[in-house]
Amino acid sequence: MENSGKHEAERYAVVTGANKGIGFEIVRQLASNGVAVVLTARNKVRGNEATAKLHQLGLSNVVFHQLNVLDQASVESLADFLSQKFGRLDILVNNAGASGAIVDEDELKALGIDSTAWLSGKVAKMVQSVMKYTYEEAEVCLNTNYYGVQRVTETLLPLLQLSSSGARIVNVSSLRSELKKVRKRPMKWYIMASQLHNGKLQIL
């Protein structure tokens, strides 16, 4: 169940995919600076656990709301929650993301690589042997990293436009998204094309 309670903070923020890693730290930093933050995660148990950890640090200005960026109804539920609780939104951090590959974590550990090093992109070549690419994972990746960001941003934009302090939208990505990581030249040129739009992305 989502946490409740009014906050007196002057600014309000939402961070997606925030139950761990970079998202969790972004929430901690924002809350430490007096921002009331809505920590979101797809998994309700993990989201509540992450929020509890922040409360233990004395950051009572963090609340949890479940969010699946792939589900429009879930995004609209978040928008309704924000509208009723805060009346506006000042900061949106789109952090939720998918790698597009299935990673064997046991094999990753066997190589002596922790998840932090893997996500940083510093050991990209080493982890290729423990990664499995499927159409389904690629579809989830595109739906999360592109359409998910678009879906959340467009839905929350009316609330952001009500910000009196100047709204901010931050999109978090990783080194894995750099164009130099795309090995096939035709694909790289295609992605860079100014004519690229939703229709062509669907073909990809």
VMD Tcl script that draws the C-alpha trace (Angstrom):
set ca {
  {0.00 0.00 0.00}
  {1.25 3.43 -0.86}
  {2.36 5.68 1.96}
  {0.29 8.76 2.67}
  {0.60 12.06 4.48}
  {0.95 15.73 3.63}
  {4.33 17.37 3.18}
  {5.25 21.02 3.54}
  {8.12 20.95 1.06}
  {8.08 23.65 -1.59}
  {9.10 21.30 -4.39}
  {7.76 17.90 -5.39}
  {9.57 15.23 -7.38}
  {8.95 11.83 -8.95}
  {11.73 9.34 -9.62}
  {10.91 6.22 -11.64}
  {12.68 2.89 -11.10}
  {13.91 4.15 -7.75}
  {13.95 1.15 -5.43}
  {17.70 0.62 -5.94}
  {20.85 1.88 -7.61}
  {21.02 5.31 -9.19}
  {17.30 5.92 -8.77}
  {17.45 5.25 -5.04}
  {20.41 7.60 -4.63}
  {18.65 10.32 -6.61}
  {15.70 10.05 -4.25}
  {18.01 10.23 -1.24}
  {19.80 13.30 -2.56}
  {16.59 15.13 -3.44}
  {14.96 14.32 -0.11}
  {18.11 15.39 1.75}
  {17.70 18.79 0.09}
  {14.15 19.25 1.30}
  {12.28 18.02 -1.77}
  {9.20 15.86 -1.19}
  {9.85 12.80 -3.35}
  {7.60 10.09 -4.70}
  {9.73 6.97 -5.05}
  {8.25 4.71 -7.70}
  {8.96 1.10 -8.59}
  {7.18 -1.69 -10.41}
  {7.61 -4.11 -7.49}
  {5.50 -2.96 -4.54}
  {7.43 -4.93 -1.91}
  {10.82 -3.62 -3.04}
  {9.46 -0.11 -3.35}
  {8.14 -0.13 0.20}
  {11.41 -1.60 1.48}
  {13.41 1.15 -0.24}
  {11.13 3.81 1.22}
  {11.49 2.30 4.69}
  {15.29 2.49 4.39}
  {15.08 6.19 3.59}
  {12.72 6.76 6.51}
  {15.30 5.10 8.76}
  {17.76 7.73 7.55}
  {15.37 10.40 8.76}
  {13.97 11.22 5.32}
  {10.27 11.24 6.10}
  {9.55 13.36 3.03}
  {9.67 10.28 0.77}
  {6.53 8.36 -0.14}
  {6.08 5.32 -2.35}
  {3.72 4.78 -5.25}
  {3.77 1.70 -7.45}
  {4.43 2.41 -11.11}
  {4.78 0.27 -14.20}
  {5.93 2.57 -17.01}
  {4.68 0.02 -19.57}
  {1.10 0.40 -18.35}
  {-0.80 3.60 -19.19}
  {-3.35 2.91 -16.45}
  {-0.54 2.67 -13.90}
  {0.93 5.97 -15.09}
  {-2.47 7.66 -14.91}
  {-2.91 6.32 -11.38}
  {0.34 8.04 -10.42}
  {-0.84 11.28 -12.04}
  {-4.08 11.15 -10.04}
  {-2.12 10.52 -6.84}
  {0.15 13.50 -7.49}
  {-2.75 15.76 -8.39}
  {-4.65 14.93 -5.21}
  {-1.63 14.97 -2.89}
  {0.47 17.86 -4.23}
  {-1.51 19.59 -6.95}
  {1.56 19.93 -9.14}
  {4.98 18.45 -9.95}
  {8.32 20.26 -10.05}
  {10.83 17.53 -10.91}
  {10.49 14.37 -12.98}
  {13.39 11.94 -13.16}
  {12.87 9.20 -15.76}
  {15.24 6.57 -14.41}
  {13.40 3.28 -15.03}
  {15.17 1.28 -17.70}
  {15.71 -2.15 -19.21}
  {18.96 -3.53 -20.61}
  {17.41 -5.48 -23.47}
  {19.20 -8.66 -22.45}
  {18.86 -11.51 -19.99}
  {21.90 -11.60 -17.72}
  {22.93 -14.75 -15.85}
  {23.81 -13.20 -12.49}
  {25.51 -16.38 -11.23}
  {27.82 -16.39 -14.25}
  {28.39 -12.68 -13.72}
  {29.59 -13.37 -10.18}
  {31.75 -16.23 -11.44}
  {33.57 -13.71 -13.64}
  {34.18 -11.56 -10.59}
  {31.94 -8.77 -11.91}
  {29.40 -7.04 -9.70}
  {26.25 -5.43 -11.04}
  {27.63 -1.93 -10.50}
  {30.62 -2.56 -12.76}
  {28.39 -4.19 -15.36}
  {25.93 -1.31 -15.45}
  {28.76 1.22 -15.73}
  {29.74 -0.22 -19.09}
  {33.37 -0.66 -18.03}
  {33.30 -4.43 -18.54}
  {31.00 -4.58 -21.57}
  {33.14 -7.03 -23.53}
  {33.58 -9.41 -20.59}
  {29.87 -9.79 -19.94}
  {28.90 -10.70 -23.51}
  {29.33 -14.39 -22.68}
  {26.71 -14.26 -19.92}
  {24.15 -12.20 -21.82}
  {21.31 -13.63 -23.86}
  {19.42 -11.47 -26.34}
  {15.83 -12.29 -27.28}
  {13.11 -10.53 -29.22}
  {10.99 -10.33 -26.08}
  {13.75 -8.62 -24.08}
  {14.42 -6.20 -26.93}
  {10.73 -5.32 -27.04}
  {10.66 -4.68 -23.28}
  {13.79 -2.55 -23.62}
  {12.27 -0.33 -26.31}
  {8.91 -0.11 -24.56}
  {10.58 0.85 -21.28}
  {13.45 3.08 -22.36}
  {11.68 4.95 -25.15}
  {7.92 4.59 -24.95}
  {7.97 4.37 -21.14}
  {9.73 7.72 -20.86}
  {7.38 9.22 -23.43}
  {4.32 7.80 -21.68}
  {5.28 9.06 -18.21}
  {6.42 12.48 -19.42}
  {3.34 13.18 -21.54}
  {0.99 12.07 -18.77}
  {2.69 14.12 -16.05}
  {3.35 17.17 -18.23}
  {0.15 19.01 -17.18}
  {1.27 18.76 -13.54}
  {4.79 19.90 -14.43}
  {3.34 22.93 -16.21}
  {1.79 23.99 -12.89}
  {5.21 24.29 -11.24}
  {5.93 27.75 -9.90}
  {9.66 27.11 -9.48}
  {10.42 26.05 -13.05}
  {9.83 22.38 -13.80}
  {12.71 20.05 -14.58}
  {12.67 16.78 -16.53}
  {15.77 14.58 -16.25}
  {16.19 11.46 -18.40}
  {18.75 9.01 -17.06}
  {20.58 6.70 -19.47}
  {23.75 4.63 -19.40}
  {26.92 4.15 -21.40}
  {25.19 1.24 -23.12}
  {22.99 3.75 -24.95}
  {25.88 5.54 -26.66}
  {25.85 5.39 -30.46}
  {29.43 4.14 -30.49}
  {28.11 0.94 -28.88}
  {26.02 0.26 -32.02}
  {28.28 -1.96 -34.11}
  {26.27 -2.09 -37.34}
  {26.87 1.05 -39.40}
  {23.54 1.02 -41.27}
  {21.70 0.80 -37.95}
  {23.76 3.64 -36.48}
  {23.06 5.88 -39.48}
  {19.38 4.98 -39.27}
  {19.17 5.96 -35.61}
  {20.94 9.26 -36.29}
  {18.60 10.18 -39.15}
  {16.59 13.34 -38.56}
  {13.58 11.65 -40.13}
  {13.46 8.96 -37.42}
  {9.99 8.82 -35.88}
  {7.68 6.41 -34.06}
  {6.73 4.53 -37.21}
  {10.34 3.73 -38.02}
  {11.09 2.83 -34.41}
  {8.30 0.27 -34.59}
  {9.98 -1.24 -37.65}
  {13.26 -1.45 -35.71}
}
mol new
graphics top color blue
foreach p $ca { graphics top sphere $p radius 0.5 }
foreach p [lrange $ca 0 end-1] q [lrange $ca 1 end] { graphics top cylinder $p $q radius 0.2 }
display resetview
